Amino acid sequence: MKAKQSGSLYEIIIVLSLLTINFAVFMPTLNGDFIWDDKYFISDNQLILGPNFLKHFLLSPYGGPSGFDENSLLLGRAINFYRPLTALSYWLDYKLWDLNPAGFHLTNIIIHSVSAVILYFIFRLLGWNSLLAFLPSLLFSLFPPHFENVSWISGRTDLISFFFASLSALFALFYLKKQKFFAILISSFFYLLSLLGKEVAVMLPFIFVAFICLHEKNIWKAGYKGLVYLPAFFIWFLLRRHALGPVNLETTGKTIGDFMSTLGFYVSRTIFPFNMSITVDSQYVFDNKFYFFTGGFFLLALLLASIQVYFNKKNWFPLLLWLSSYFLLILPSVIIIFFPSTVSFVAWRFLYYPSAVAIGGGLYFLRKLLKKDLIVSVLVVILACFYAGEIYPRAALFGNDEKGFWLGIKNSEREDILARYNIGFQYLSLDEKKALEIFQRILNDRHHHMHEACEIRIYEELAKYYTFKKEFDKARTYFDLLFQKRPIQSQHTYFNYAYFLALQGEREKGEKYIKEMLRLFPQNHLVLIHTVNFYLLLNDYKSAFEYIKKDYELFPNPKTKRFLSEIEKLVENKN
């Protein structure tokens, strides 16, 4: 009895240690703000801020609709993301914390910490003792690329999905241990929830079937058991199709070589997750021959292990299981380079899932090689210290407001082209010359596959910037460049051009663009808010009040209500 109590106490200490370590590393993020995509998905998301979230979230694109008219809904479906449980978690945070970003950051830390604890119990079910099961959980907690998942509020998609996937794995292992069929049914249910968090979980049943095959020594029996996951997959697939419509068959034109380089990047950075940038420049990855050959070497190793197992060399099966599990978990994040809706072709956060397999398998083979658990433990603790030194300053960077975050990145040339754009944007109001230098370097990088998109963004931003500085000649130069680049502009450009005309006293010309946007998107939140701002620029508070009132009727939320009250006061004061 004393031994059992001692063991339980030991496990409690380990669990508390994991929680403490995770909170210590990521606590600085609590001072951070909503950054980048956080505004689109949370602080400006009318679905989350409005009263009808629970009615629509399960059948809405991730991020929710920006409008209810036909054209707005078509734009929403073009996003091609369906992650309702992640959206639900943001809504729950909003109900609990309002729009205090500290609460959202805290939720990220809690989910990551609990997942590390679940991972500990997974390794206990695999037969590892308490100390050894602690080691992969520790490395997972501190794995440097996870700074993006935990520190960035919008990185939560992988956290939510992995949390339910780890529960699914836990019950699948419990089934293998106890042979209780209800356990695999529960595993299937958590698999569904993981898909509703993020689609990256789609390959999990293949890994579970491989484990069942290893345990029961019967591939047909294992495959039969794996069918229990099919209903969960089809429920997710049908819900997703209803929310987004048919799958878009267009591609980005990326090549198999780009696929190999992307795979090689993830493999190499799983092995060596040090000296990382804050974002990943996908063009650098695609052009890197080292990553290309690393990807090829990984696939060759996977093929070799498969051949050995095929010829009944059973001692190769653990290696095949390890390599194939990693490949299946990273595959969804690699093939997104072919999808036209993709913005982040390569990102650190995509390593969240496969890192758990890589760490667990790596420690398994290290133990077999060294055969001394004490030596393995010492090496892991040393590695964990290096991991902590890499992840902490990157996590701490997210403990700033948006301007402080982007300006806190010291070497902008290492960053993704979109990150460099954001850094330049933040410098505009502080050091215009430096901002223009950053923008010019982006414009000169014509080889980059996202050059055209960033070129448009830069021209849009500079046109808007000089419009509100009332340097109209400079603003017109950039508007001319935009209209030369493409015949049809974004909502952003049309409204900025309307502001430009209004500030020069050409109200009627500006209103033509406003009315056309309202005709195309009559029930769109962003269009209505831009319209309100247009009339505020003209001191036409009555018209501004008319449109903010319409926006509040369509998208009722406290933020819009405050704006409505402010404009109503302006109308009363003018009268």
Backbone torsions as a table, in degrees:
resi	resn	phi	psi	omega
1	MET	NA	-42.9	179.1
2	LYS	-62.8	-39.1	179.2
3	ALA	-63.7	-40.0	179.9
4	LYS	-67.0	-42.5	178.3
5	GLN	-63.4	-40.1	178.7
6	SER	-62.7	-40.7	178.7
7	GLY	-64.4	-42.1	179.4
8	SER	-64.5	-42.1	178.3
9	LEU	-62.4	-39.7	179.4
10	TYR	-62.1	-41.0	179.5
11	GLU	-69.0	-36.8	177.2
12	ILE	-62.8	-41.6	178.7
13	ILE	-62.7	-41.9	179.7
14	ILE	-64.4	-44.8	179.8
15	VAL	-62.4	-45.1	178.8
16	LEU	-63.8	-34.9	177.8
17	SER	-64.5	-43.7	178.4
18	LEU	-61.8	-43.1	180.0
19	LEU	-64.5	-42.2	-178.8
20	THR	-64.2	-45.0	-179.3
21	ILE	-61.1	-45.8	-179.8
22	ASN	-63.0	-43.7	-179.3
23	PHE	-68.0	-36.2	179.7
24	ALA	-64.6	-39.5	-177.6
25	VAL	-71.9	-41.1	-170.7
26	PHE	-103.0	-0.8	-179.2
27	MET	-56.4	-36.6	-180.0
28	PRO	-58.1	-22.9	-178.4
29	THR	-67.4	-17.3	-178.3
30	LEU	-62.7	-20.4	177.5
31	ASN	-85.2	-3.3	-173.9
32	GLY	-79.2	168.6	-177.0
33	ASP	-111.4	-179.5	169.8
34	PHE	-73.2	124.7	-173.2
35	ILE	-125.2	133.8	170.7
36	TRP	60.6	-117.0	-176.5
37	ASP	-66.0	-14.8	-179.0
38	ASP	-57.0	-33.2	-178.4
39	LYS	-69.5	-42.5	-179.4
40	TYR	-66.3	-43.5	-174.7
41	PHE	-84.1	-20.7	-173.0
42	ILE	-130.3	-75.8	-166.4
43	SER	-67.5	-22.6	175.3
44	ASP	-115.8	15.5	-177.9
45	ASN	-87.4	108.3	-174.7
46	GLN	-67.5	-23.5	177.9
47	LEU	-68.6	-44.1	-179.2
48	ILE	-71.7	-38.9	-177.2
49	LEU	-76.7	-20.7	-175.0
50	GLY	-84.9	173.8	-175.4
51	PRO	-84.2	-8.3	-172.1
52	ASN	-109.4	23.8	-176.0
53	PHE	-57.6	-49.1	-174.7
54	LEU	-64.1	-22.2	178.9
55	LYS	-76.6	-27.2	-168.4
56	HIS	-118.6	-18.7	-166.8
57	PHE	-62.4	-34.3	-175.4
58	LEU	-70.6	-21.4	-177.6
59	LEU	-120.8	26.7	-179.8
60	SER	-117.8	149.8	172.4
61	PRO	-60.3	152.5	178.4
62	TYR	-61.0	129.2	-174.4
63	GLY	101.6	-19.6	177.1
64	GLY	77.7	165.5	-178.6
65	PRO	-77.2	141.1	172.5
66	SER	-87.6	-5.1	178.7
67	GLY	-168.6	166.0	-176.2
68	PHE	-111.0	-3.5	176.1
69	ASP	-77.1	167.5	-173.3
70	GLU	-59.4	-44.7	-178.1
71	ASN	-66.9	-37.8	178.2
72	SER	-66.1	-40.3	179.5
73	LEU	-66.7	-36.0	176.1
74	LEU	-63.2	-41.9	177.2
75	LEU	-64.2	-38.7	179.7
76	GLY	-63.6	-41.0	-179.7
77	ARG	-68.9	-24.1	179.9
78	ALA	-67.0	-13.6	-179.9
79	ILE	-65.4	-36.1	179.3
80	ASN	63.1	27.5	173.9
81	PHE	-116.7	134.9	176.6
82	TYR	-134.2	102.2	-174.8
83	ARG	-141.2	64.8	-171.1
84	PRO	-64.7	-33.4	-179.0
85	LEU	-70.7	-32.5	174.5
86	THR	-65.2	-44.4	176.7
87	ALA	-60.5	-39.7	178.5
88	LEU	-61.5	-39.9	179.8
89	SER	-64.5	-37.3	176.9
90	TYR	-66.2	-40.5	179.3
91	TRP	-62.8	-42.5	177.8
92	LEU	-63.1	-40.4	175.7
93	ASP	-61.0	-43.8	-179.4
94	TYR	-61.3	-42.1	179.0
95	LYS	-65.5	-31.4	-177.6
96	LEU	-85.9	-40.8	-171.6
97	TRP	-114.4	0.7	-168.8
98	ASP	58.9	-136.8	179.6
99	LEU	-105.5	40.1	174.7
100	ASN	-86.5	109.8	-174.8
101	PRO	-62.1	-22.9	179.6
102	ALA	-59.2	-39.1	179.3
103	GLY	-65.4	-38.4	178.8
104	PHE	-67.9	-41.0	176.7
105	HIS	-63.1	-41.0	-179.6
106	LEU	-60.8	-41.1	178.6
107	THR	-61.2	-42.2	177.0
108	ASN	-58.1	-45.3	-179.2
109	ILE	-62.9	-42.5	-178.9
110	ILE	-63.3	-46.0	-178.1
111	ILE	-62.3	-45.3	179.6
112	HIS	-62.3	-43.0	-178.7
113	SER	-64.2	-44.5	-179.7
114	VAL	-66.8	-36.4	177.1
115	SER	-62.4	-38.8	177.0
116	ALA	-62.8	-38.2	177.9
117	VAL	-66.9	-43.5	177.6
118	ILE	-60.5	-40.2	178.0
119	LEU	-59.8	-38.5	176.3
120	TYR	-58.1	-46.4	-178.6
121	PHE	-71.0	-27.6	174.0
122	ILE	-62.2	-45.1	179.2
123	PHE	-70.1	-28.5	173.9
124	ARG	-65.8	-41.2	177.6
125	LEU	-66.6	-26.0	176.2
126	LEU	-77.2	-2.4	175.1
127	GLY	100.9	4.5	178.7
128	TRP	-77.9	144.3	176.5
129	ASN	-72.8	171.8	-172.0
130	SER	-58.4	-45.8	-177.8
131	LEU	-64.4	-46.2	-178.1
132	LEU	-67.9	-35.2	177.8
133	ALA	-68.9	-26.9	177.7
134	PHE	-66.9	-34.0	-172.1
135	LEU	-62.9	-51.2	178.3
136	PRO	-65.2	-31.9	177.8
137	SER	-67.0	-37.3	177.1
138	LEU	-64.7	-47.7	179.9
139	LEU	-64.4	-38.4	177.3
140	PHE	-62.6	-41.3	-179.9
141	SER	-59.3	-37.7	-171.9
142	LEU	-106.4	4.4	-176.6
143	PHE	-56.8	118.2	-168.1
144	PRO	-52.1	-43.2	-179.0
145	PRO	-61.6	-13.6	-179.0
146	HIS	-72.7	-6.3	178.0
147	PHE	-56.7	-35.4	-177.2
148	GLU	-71.6	-39.3	-179.9
149	ASN	-65.3	-43.5	-171.7
150	VAL	-89.3	-41.0	-172.7
151	SER	-79.9	-28.9	180.0
152	TRP	-96.0	123.6	-176.2
153	ILE	-56.6	-40.7	-179.8
154	SER	-71.4	-8.3	174.5
155	GLY	-75.9	0.0	-173.9
156	ARG	-66.0	-20.8	-176.9
157	THR	-52.6	-47.8	179.8
158	ASP	-68.5	-34.4	179.5
159	LEU	-62.1	-49.0	-179.3
160	ILE	-62.0	-48.1	-177.8
161	SER	-62.7	-45.4	-178.3
162	PHE	-66.6	-36.3	178.5
163	PHE	-56.0	-49.3	179.8
164	PHE	-74.0	-32.2	177.1
165	ALA	-65.2	-38.3	179.1
166	SER	-67.3	-36.1	174.3
167	LEU	-65.9	-38.7	176.5
168	SER	-60.8	-44.5	178.6
169	ALA	-64.7	-38.8	-179.8
170	LEU	-60.8	-44.5	-179.2
171	PHE	-74.9	-29.5	174.9
172	ALA	-64.6	-40.4	177.3
173	LEU	-69.4	-36.1	176.9
174	PHE	-62.7	-37.6	175.3
175	TYR	-60.7	-45.6	179.9
176	LEU	-62.1	-33.8	-178.1
177	LYS	-78.4	-42.1	-172.9
178	LYS	-107.5	-12.6	-177.7
179	GLN	56.7	38.1	176.2
180	LYS	-98.6	116.3	-172.3
181	PHE	-64.7	-28.9	-180.0
182	PHE	-60.3	-28.4	-177.6
183	ALA	-65.8	-40.0	-179.3
184	ILE	-74.5	-26.9	173.6
185	LEU	-67.5	-42.1	176.4
186	ILE	-63.8	-38.9	177.0
187	SER	-58.8	-42.4	178.7
188	SER	-63.7	-39.0	178.9
189	PHE	-63.3	-44.3	179.3
190	PHE	-68.8	-28.1	174.1
191	TYR	-62.7	-42.7	176.4
192	LEU	-59.6	-45.0	-179.5
193	LEU	-64.3	-36.0	178.9
194	SER	-66.1	-37.1	175.9
195	LEU	-65.5	-36.5	179.6
196	LEU	-73.1	-13.8	173.1
197	GLY	-83.9	-45.6	176.1
198	LYS	-166.4	142.8	-173.9
199	GLU	-68.0	-9.5	-176.9
200	VAL	-62.4	-18.3	-178.3
201	ALA	-77.0	0.5	-169.0
202	VAL	-58.8	-29.7	-174.6
203	MET	-86.6	-2.6	-174.9
204	LEU	-54.5	-44.2	-177.8
205	PRO	-57.5	-32.7	178.7
206	PHE	-64.0	-37.4	178.1
207	ILE	-70.1	-42.1	179.1
208	PHE	-62.3	-41.5	178.8
209	VAL	-62.2	-39.0	178.3
210	ALA	-63.0	-40.2	177.4
211	PHE	-65.3	-41.8	178.4
212	ILE	-62.8	-40.8	177.5
213	CYS	-60.5	-43.0	178.7
214	LEU	-62.8	-36.3	-176.4
215	HIS	-79.5	-41.7	-172.7
216	GLU	-99.3	-6.7	175.4
217	LYS	59.7	28.0	-178.7
218	ASN	-144.2	106.6	-174.5
219	ILE	-66.2	-34.2	-178.8
220	TRP	-71.9	-39.1	177.9
221	LYS	-66.4	-39.5	178.7
222	ALA	-64.9	-42.6	178.6
223	GLY	-63.1	-38.2	178.1
224	TYR	-63.3	-42.7	178.0
225	LYS	-64.6	-32.9	-178.8
226	GLY	-67.5	-18.4	180.0
227	LEU	-63.3	-19.5	-178.7
228	VAL	-64.5	-19.0	179.6
229	TYR	-85.5	-13.1	-177.1
230	LEU	-62.6	-44.7	178.9
231	PRO	-57.5	-39.3	178.7
232	ALA	-62.1	-42.9	179.5
233	PHE	-62.3	-45.0	-176.7
234	PHE	-69.9	-34.2	175.9
235	ILE	-61.5	-47.1	178.4
236	TRP	-61.9	-45.2	-176.5
237	PHE	-61.3	-43.7	-178.3
238	LEU	-69.7	-39.7	176.7
239	LEU	-62.9	-43.1	-179.4
240	ARG	-64.2	-43.4	-179.6
241	ARG	-63.5	-38.9	178.9
242	HIS	-64.0	-37.9	-177.6
243	ALA	-75.8	-38.2	-171.6
244	LEU	-110.3	-15.3	-174.6
245	GLY	85.0	-171.9	-178.4
246	PRO	-62.1	155.3	179.1
247	VAL	-67.7	136.5	177.3
248	ASN	-77.2	121.7	-175.8
249	LEU	-89.2	-1.1	176.8
250	GLU	-68.8	155.5	178.2
251	THR	-127.0	167.5	-179.1
252	THR	-84.8	-8.7	-177.8
253	GLY	85.9	8.0	176.7
254	LYS	-67.8	153.2	-173.0
255	THR	-104.6	171.4	174.3
256	ILE	-61.7	-33.7	176.6
257	GLY	-61.6	-40.0	176.4
258	ASP	-64.6	-38.5	176.7
259	PHE	-60.1	-47.1	-179.2
260	MET	-62.5	-42.2	-179.4
261	SER	-66.1	-39.6	179.2
262	THR	-65.2	-44.7	176.7
263	LEU	-60.3	-45.5	-179.9
264	GLY	-62.1	-36.7	176.8
265	PHE	-59.9	-49.3	-177.7
266	TYR	-64.6	-40.9	179.6
267	VAL	-63.1	-49.0	-176.8
268	SER	-65.9	-37.2	-178.7
269	ARG	-80.8	-17.2	169.3
270	THR	-69.1	-40.5	179.8
271	ILE	-73.3	-40.0	-176.5
272	PHE	-128.5	80.8	-176.4
273	PRO	-90.5	55.6	-177.3
274	PHE	-125.9	165.5	179.2
275	ASN	52.1	48.9	-175.6
276	MET	-90.2	147.3	167.8
277	SER	-78.4	174.6	177.8
278	ILE	-79.5	-37.4	174.6
279	THR	-121.4	173.5	-178.7
280	VAL	-118.6	124.2	176.7
281	ASP	-81.6	106.9	-174.9
282	SER	-62.6	-32.8	-179.6
283	GLN	-64.3	-38.1	176.5
284	TYR	-62.3	-38.8	178.7
285	VAL	-65.4	-48.1	-177.9
286	PHE	-61.5	-33.7	-175.9
287	ASP	-87.8	-4.6	-171.9
288	ASN	-87.3	114.3	-178.7
289	LYS	-67.1	-34.1	177.6
290	PHE	-59.1	-44.9	179.1
291	TYR	-65.5	-37.4	178.6
292	PHE	-60.0	-48.0	-178.4
293	PHE	-72.2	-30.4	175.6
294	THR	-64.5	-42.8	176.4
295	GLY	-61.9	-41.9	178.0
296	GLY	-64.9	-40.9	179.2
297	PHE	-64.3	-39.5	178.6
298	PHE	-62.3	-46.5	179.8
299	LEU	-64.7	-34.6	176.9
300	LEU	-64.6	-42.9	177.6
301	ALA	-62.9	-39.5	177.9
302	LEU	-64.7	-41.8	178.1
303	LEU	-64.5	-43.3	179.7
304	LEU	-61.9	-44.6	178.5
305	ALA	-63.3	-38.1	178.9
306	SER	-64.5	-41.8	179.2
307	ILE	-63.3	-43.3	-179.4
308	GLN	-62.7	-41.6	178.7
309	VAL	-68.3	-38.2	178.8
310	TYR	-59.1	-37.0	178.3
311	PHE	-89.0	24.1	168.8
312	ASN	68.0	30.0	172.7
313	LYS	-92.8	89.4	-169.3
314	LYS	-67.1	-23.1	179.7
315	ASN	-68.6	-11.9	176.7
316	TRP	-87.6	-10.6	-174.3
317	PHE	-62.1	-43.8	177.7
318	PRO	-57.3	-39.7	178.8
319	LEU	-66.3	-42.6	178.4
320	LEU	-62.7	-41.9	-179.9
321	LEU	-62.7	-41.2	179.7
322	TRP	-64.8	-52.3	-177.3
323	LEU	-64.5	-43.0	-177.9
324	SER	-69.4	-36.3	178.2
325	SER	-63.7	-44.5	177.3
326	TYR	-60.8	-45.6	-177.6
327	PHE	-62.9	-43.7	-179.0
328	LEU	-65.1	-34.8	-179.0
329	LEU	-78.1	-29.2	179.0
330	ILE	-88.1	-19.2	-174.0
331	LEU	-56.1	-47.3	179.6
332	PRO	-58.9	-33.6	-179.9
333	SER	-78.0	-17.6	177.7
334	VAL	-86.5	-42.8	-175.2
335	ILE	-73.8	-11.1	179.0
336	ILE	-65.8	-15.6	178.0
337	ILE	-63.7	-15.7	-179.9
338	PHE	-91.9	-6.2	-174.0
339	PHE	-94.6	130.0	-175.1
340	PRO	-66.8	-21.8	-179.8
341	SER	-81.1	-3.7	-176.8
342	THR	-70.4	136.3	172.5
343	VAL	-111.2	-52.6	176.5
344	SER	-88.9	92.3	-179.2
345	PHE	-66.5	-37.1	-179.5
346	VAL	-135.9	133.3	-178.2
347	ALA	-152.5	150.6	179.1
348	TRP	-62.1	-35.8	-174.5
349	ARG	-63.1	-19.6	-179.1
350	PHE	-72.6	-8.0	178.4
351	LEU	-88.1	0.3	-174.6
352	TYR	-60.0	-51.9	179.4
353	TYR	-64.1	-60.5	-173.6
354	PRO	-64.0	-21.8	179.6
355	SER	-62.6	-34.7	-180.0
356	ALA	-63.4	-43.2	178.0
357	VAL	-67.8	-43.2	-178.8
358	ALA	-61.4	-44.1	-178.9
359	ILE	-67.6	-46.9	-179.4
360	GLY	-63.0	-47.7	179.4
361	GLY	-65.3	-39.1	179.1
362	GLY	-61.5	-41.9	178.7
363	LEU	-69.4	-35.0	177.2
364	TYR	-59.7	-47.6	-178.4
365	PHE	-74.8	-29.3	175.7
366	LEU	-65.8	-39.8	176.8
367	ARG	-63.5	-41.9	179.6
368	LYS	-65.7	-33.8	-178.1
369	LEU	-75.1	-47.4	-175.1
370	LEU	-86.6	-30.6	178.5
371	LYS	58.5	22.3	177.4
372	LYS	-135.5	105.0	-176.3
373	ASP	-63.0	-31.9	-179.5
374	LEU	-64.8	-44.1	179.2
375	ILE	-63.6	-42.9	178.3
376	VAL	-59.7	-42.7	-178.7
377	SER	-63.0	-44.0	179.8
378	VAL	-62.9	-44.8	-180.0
379	LEU	-62.6	-39.4	-179.6
380	VAL	-67.1	-42.2	179.4
381	VAL	-62.5	-41.6	177.1
382	ILE	-62.1	-45.1	178.8
383	LEU	-62.7	-38.9	179.3
384	ALA	-62.1	-36.0	177.5
385	CYS	-65.1	-41.8	176.5
386	PHE	-64.4	-41.1	177.2
387	TYR	-59.3	-45.7	-178.3
388	ALA	-61.2	-40.4	178.4
389	GLY	-64.6	-26.4	179.4
390	GLU	-84.9	-39.4	-171.4
391	ILE	-84.3	-33.9	-172.2
392	TYR	-60.6	-51.6	-178.4
393	PRO	-63.3	-30.0	178.2
394	ARG	-73.3	-38.5	175.1
395	ALA	-65.0	-40.2	-178.3
396	ALA	-64.3	-29.2	179.3
397	LEU	-59.9	-32.2	179.9
398	PHE	-75.2	-4.2	177.0
399	GLY	-85.2	30.7	179.6
400	ASN	-123.4	167.7	168.5
401	ASP	-72.6	176.2	-173.1
402	GLU	-61.6	-42.3	179.7
403	LYS	-64.1	-45.1	180.0
404	GLY	-63.5	-34.5	179.1
405	PHE	-64.0	-53.8	-175.5
406	TRP	-68.0	-39.4	179.9
407	LEU	-74.7	-15.2	177.4
408	GLY	-78.7	-9.5	176.9
409	ILE	-81.2	113.9	-170.0
410	LYS	-78.2	-37.1	-176.8
411	ASN	-116.1	87.9	-173.9
412	SER	-66.7	-24.8	-176.5
413	GLU	-68.4	-18.0	177.3
414	ARG	-81.0	-12.0	-169.3
415	GLU	-90.5	166.2	175.3
416	ASP	-60.0	152.7	-176.6
417	ILE	-60.5	-35.1	177.5
418	LEU	-69.4	-35.6	176.3
419	ALA	-65.7	-40.9	178.3
420	ARG	-63.1	-37.8	175.6
421	TYR	-60.1	-46.2	-179.4
422	ASN	-64.8	-36.7	176.6
423	ILE	-63.8	-45.8	176.9
424	GLY	-60.0	-41.4	179.4
425	PHE	-60.0	-42.1	-179.2
426	GLN	-69.0	-28.2	179.9
427	TYR	-77.7	-17.7	-173.5
428	LEU	-53.1	-46.0	-176.3
429	SER	-81.5	-13.2	-177.5
430	LEU	-102.2	-44.3	-175.5
431	ASP	-147.9	85.4	-173.9
432	GLU	-57.6	-39.3	-179.0
433	LYS	-61.8	-45.2	-180.0
434	LYS	-65.7	-39.6	178.7
435	ALA	-60.5	-44.7	-179.6
436	LEU	-65.3	-33.5	176.8
437	GLU	-65.7	-42.5	178.2
438	ILE	-63.0	-46.1	179.5
439	PHE	-61.1	-40.0	-177.3
440	GLN	-66.4	-37.3	177.3
441	ARG	-64.5	-35.7	176.4
442	ILE	-66.6	-43.9	-179.1
443	LEU	-65.5	-30.7	179.3
444	ASN	-75.5	-17.5	-177.1
445	ASP	-85.4	67.0	-174.1
446	ARG	-71.1	-16.2	-179.9
447	HIS	-74.0	-22.8	-174.7
448	HIS	-66.8	136.8	-175.4
449	HIS	-68.0	-16.8	177.8
450	MET	-106.0	18.0	-176.3
451	HIS	-60.0	-47.2	-175.2
452	GLU	-63.6	-42.7	179.8
453	ALA	-62.9	-42.5	-179.6
454	CYS	-71.8	-32.8	176.7
455	GLU	-60.1	-44.8	178.3
456	ILE	-61.8	-44.3	-179.2
457	ARG	-61.0	-42.7	-179.4
458	ILE	-63.9	-46.6	179.2
459	TYR	-61.8	-40.7	178.2
460	GLU	-60.8	-45.7	-176.0
461	GLU	-68.1	-41.6	-179.7
462	LEU	-69.2	-36.7	176.3
463	ALA	-61.5	-43.4	178.7
464	LYS	-67.3	-43.9	-177.6
465	TYR	-59.2	-48.9	-177.9
466	TYR	-74.5	-24.5	174.4
467	THR	-61.6	-49.8	-176.6
468	PHE	-78.4	-15.0	169.6
469	LYS	-82.8	-7.0	-178.3
470	LYS	61.6	31.4	170.2
471	GLU	-98.2	76.9	-165.7
472	PHE	-67.6	-31.2	179.1
473	ASP	-63.9	-43.8	177.9
474	LYS	-65.9	-41.9	179.4
475	ALA	-60.2	-44.0	-178.8
476	ARG	-62.2	-36.1	178.5
477	THR	-56.9	-44.8	-178.1
478	TYR	-75.8	-33.9	174.2
479	PHE	-63.6	-40.1	177.9
480	ASP	-61.5	-41.4	178.4
481	LEU	-62.2	-40.4	179.7
482	LEU	-64.2	-45.5	-177.9
483	PHE	-71.0	-23.5	174.3
484	GLN	-76.2	-33.9	-175.9
485	LYS	-69.5	-37.8	-176.9
486	ARG	-153.3	144.5	-177.0
487	PRO	-73.1	-32.0	-178.8
488	ILE	-112.3	127.5	-175.9
489	GLN	-101.7	169.8	175.9
490	SER	-77.2	164.7	173.6
491	GLN	-54.3	-41.0	-177.6
492	HIS	-57.3	-47.2	-178.7
493	THR	-66.9	-45.1	-177.8
494	TYR	-61.5	-41.2	179.9
495	PHE	-71.0	-39.2	176.4
496	ASN	-61.5	-37.4	178.6
497	TYR	-68.6	-35.0	176.3
498	ALA	-65.5	-40.7	176.3
499	TYR	-61.4	-43.3	-180.0
500	PHE	-56.8	-46.0	-179.9
501	LEU	-68.0	-40.4	-178.3
502	ALA	-63.3	-43.2	-178.2
503	LEU	-68.7	-17.6	176.3
504	GLN	-95.7	6.7	177.8
505	GLY	86.3	11.8	-179.5
506	GLU	-104.1	64.5	-175.0
507	ARG	-58.7	-46.7	-174.7
508	GLU	-61.9	-42.6	178.3
509	LYS	-63.5	-41.4	178.9
510	GLY	-64.7	-39.7	-178.7
511	GLU	-64.5	-28.9	178.1
512	LYS	-59.7	-42.2	178.1
513	TYR	-68.2	-39.2	178.7
514	ILE	-61.3	-48.2	-177.6
515	LYS	-65.0	-35.6	179.6
516	GLU	-67.4	-40.4	177.2
517	MET	-64.9	-39.3	178.0
518	LEU	-67.4	-32.7	177.2
519	ARG	-67.6	-42.4	-178.6
520	LEU	-74.7	-35.5	-175.1
521	PHE	-131.3	69.7	-173.3
522	PRO	-69.1	-20.8	-178.9
523	GLN	-124.2	45.7	-178.0
524	ASN	-110.9	126.4	-176.0
525	HIS	-60.8	-46.9	-176.3
526	LEU	-65.1	-39.4	179.0
527	VAL	-64.8	-42.7	-180.0
528	LEU	-65.8	-40.9	179.7
529	ILE	-66.7	-41.4	175.9
530	HIS	-61.4	-38.8	178.6
531	THR	-63.4	-42.5	176.4
532	VAL	-58.4	-46.4	-179.4
533	ASN	-63.4	-35.8	178.3
534	PHE	-60.0	-47.4	-177.8
535	TYR	-73.2	-27.8	174.5
536	LEU	-66.0	-36.7	176.8
537	LEU	-60.0	-32.3	-178.4
538	LEU	-90.7	2.4	-176.0
539	ASN	60.4	24.4	175.8
540	ASP	-93.3	78.0	-172.6
541	TYR	-69.5	-28.9	179.7
542	LYS	-65.0	-46.0	177.9
543	SER	-66.7	-39.9	178.3
544	ALA	-60.5	-42.1	179.8
545	PHE	-63.7	-37.9	179.9
546	GLU	-59.1	-43.2	-176.1
547	TYR	-81.9	-32.2	176.8
548	ILE	-69.9	-31.7	176.3
549	LYS	-66.3	-41.7	177.7
550	LYS	-64.0	-40.8	179.1
551	ASP	-62.6	-41.2	-179.6
552	TYR	-66.8	-34.8	177.5
553	GLU	-65.4	-36.9	180.0
554	LEU	-81.2	-39.3	-174.5
555	PHE	-128.5	67.7	-177.1
556	PRO	-67.4	126.4	175.9
557	ASN	-162.6	159.9	-176.1
558	PRO	-59.6	-35.9	-177.7
559	LYS	-63.6	-47.7	178.6
560	THR	-67.9	-33.6	179.4
561	LYS	-62.7	-40.0	178.0
562	ARG	-64.4	-42.3	178.3
563	PHE	-62.3	-41.2	178.7
564	LEU	-60.7	-43.2	-179.2
565	SER	-65.3	-39.4	-179.9
566	GLU	-63.7	-42.8	-178.9
567	ILE	-71.3	-34.9	177.8
568	GLU	-61.2	-37.5	177.8
569	LYS	-66.3	-38.7	177.9
570	LEU	-62.0	-40.4	178.5
571	VAL	-63.3	-44.4	-178.7
572	GLU	-64.6	-41.8	-179.0
573	ASN	-65.9	-37.2	-179.7
574	LYS	-68.6	-34.8	179.3
575	ASN	-74.2	NA	NA
